[in-house]
Amino acid sequence: MAQQPSTRLYVMDGVTEGTVLALIGVLLGTAGTLVGQYLATRVEVQRDRRQRTEAARTECKEAILGLLAAAQRIELILDRRGLGLPTSTDPADEKLHGLWLAKKAVELTCAHETAQAAHDYTKVLHTHMRNTVPSEQNPTKREYRYAFMEAARNALESGRPRIRR
């Protein structure tokens, strides 16, 4: 005798039906909670990344401004010397010390390109202050200042075109 396919319908009673629907509800609720937590965590990670990037940029910017302030004090002394005017009463050694210290802050907080440009600019200013190289062989501080400014602008991602000289 050949078996015929069963055509019986399985009917759930009220208790079984309620239990299955409750389990489906729990599964959907759990899935929704997990997806919500994933999305919230993802947003938080992105926010944290942006905050860290902004903090690093701010730290780099402060270091750059510190170097520029120290360099400006040195350049004032050099300009006054070049014009034959008396220099300020502050010792030049203290100014040079401040300049080298500010350069180190740039090295610690900024990218290699900016740190190298800061080092080169500081070295040229130091050389000019100490008059250790004859004036015809002395590198121009203007070129090194320009190189540092462009490296700093790139480090701060200004998105602006290069400064024309």
Buried (B, 14 or more C-beta within 10 A) or exposed (E): EEEEEEEEEEEEEEEEEEEEEEEEEEEEEEEEEEEEEEEEEEEEEEEEEEEEEEEEBEBBBEBBBBBBEBBEBBBEBBEEBEEEEEBEEEEBEEBBEBBBEBBBBBBEBBBEBBBBBBBBBBBBBBBBBEEEEEEEEEEEBEEBBBBBBBBBBBBBEEEEEEEEE
